[in-house]
């Protein structure tokens, strides 16, 4: 069963918090991974790998560059589950 956008956001926020120590309240749909959350490329790749495992989806490297905001990632993961 596919998760809702809110469930994906919550799960993604857990991953970001565990990987970076950022406050979960900061991980909102409109936040940019690099500009707002200050996530570097290595941490981003770890987050992507953990998200693939958690949500049982595949996020190809060429698609990762398009995941600029948390909302982009949530939309991608939600669509990939369908």
Phi, psi and omega in degrees: 000131181289144178276154176285164177302321180294321179293321177295317178301315180298316180294319178294321177299320178300317180297313181298316179298313181297321184280325189242340184082004177295144177297133182304329180295339179281341184272087180240163187306322186276353184284135174279137179300316185272314185283315184270320184262353177055045179267126180278171186296323179294315178296323180297318180294324176294317178299317179299313180299316179294323178293320177301317180292314184294318186258002179054050177231164175247128177242097181300150181307321182293339177272336182301320182297340179271355180269078185278318182248166175301320178299320177302315181295317179298315179297317180299310183296317180299317179292325182288338179282336187293000000 
